């Protein structure tokens, strides 16, 4: 798992955050700010706001600029929404996915396993792991 996490923080990669929000006290905003502070290319995915931290949002994975499968996807949502995002990611060919702590559910993890989606999940956080590897 360590090698997978270390590889995640490739500065030439493109990132997207599902569940991004503009309110600084929310975790989705912290993840967006982390990628910005690391000077990584990031797109916030939010159908409720036009911009987050000065970045234009897109409403869903299919609306990502260019090819969705070129993105590494951070998910910061209620666990009840995670499986639907994983289904969309799988349909679009996104193969690098990070479920922030508390985002996974048994249903979502079972789906990822069933369709062979490689994910980082559990206690691993982009914010904490990024301190070591970014």
Residue pairs with C-beta under 8 A, 6 or more apart in sequence:
1 120
1 124
4 118
4 120
5 120
5 124
5 129
5 133
6 133
8 72
8 96
8 98
8 120
8 126
8 129
8 133
9 38
9 40
9 129
9 130
9 133
9 134
11 38
11 39
11 40
11 134
13 40
13 41
13 72
14 41
14 42
14 43
14 66
14 70
14 71
14 72
15 35
15 40
15 41
15 42
15 43
15 71
15 72
15 73
15 74
16 42
16 43
16 44
16 45
16 58
16 61
16 64
16 71
16 72
16 73
16 74
17 28
17 31
17 32
17 35
17 42
17 43
17 44
17 45
17 73
17 74
17 75
17 76
18 45
18 61
18 73
18 74
18 75
18 76
18 77
18 85
19 27
19 28
19 45
19 46
19 75
19 76
19 77
19 81
19 103
20 28
20 29
20 31
20 32
20 44
20 45
20 46
20 52
20 57
20 76
21 28
21 29
21 46
21 49
21 52
22 29
22 49
22 51
22 52
22 53
23 29
24 30
24 33
27 76
27 100
28 44
28 76
29 52
29 53
30 127
31 74
31 76
31 100
31 126
31 127
32 42
32 44
32 52
32 53
32 55
33 53
34 126
34 127
34 130
34 134
35 41
35 42
36 42
36 53
36 55
38 130
38 134
40 134
42 55
43 55
43 56
43 57
43 58
43 64
43 65
43 71
44 52
44 53
44 55
44 57
44 58
45 57
45 58
45 59
45 60
45 61
45 63
45 64
46 52
46 57
46 59
47 57
47 59
47 60
49 57
50 56
50 57
51 57
58 64
58 65
60 88
61 68
61 73
61 85
61 88
61 89
61 92
61 94
62 68
62 88
62 92
64 71
68 89
68 92
68 93
68 94
69 92
69 93
69 94
69 95
71 94
71 96
72 96
72 97
72 98
73 85
73 89
73 94
73 96
73 97
73 98
74 98
74 100
74 126
75 82
75 85
75 86
75 97
75 98
75 99
75 100
75 103
76 100
76 103
77 85
77 103
78 103
79 102
79 103
79 104
79 105
79 108
80 105
82 99
82 103
82 104
82 105
82 108
83 105
83 107
83 108
83 111
86 97
86 108
86 111
86 112
86 117
86 119
87 111
89 97
89 117
90 115
90 117
95 117
95 118
96 118
97 112
97 117
97 118
97 119
97 120
98 119
98 120
98 121
98 124
98 126
99 108
99 119
99 120
99 121
100 125
100 126
101 122
101 123
101 124
101 125
103 121
104 121
104 122
109 119
109 121
111 117
112 119
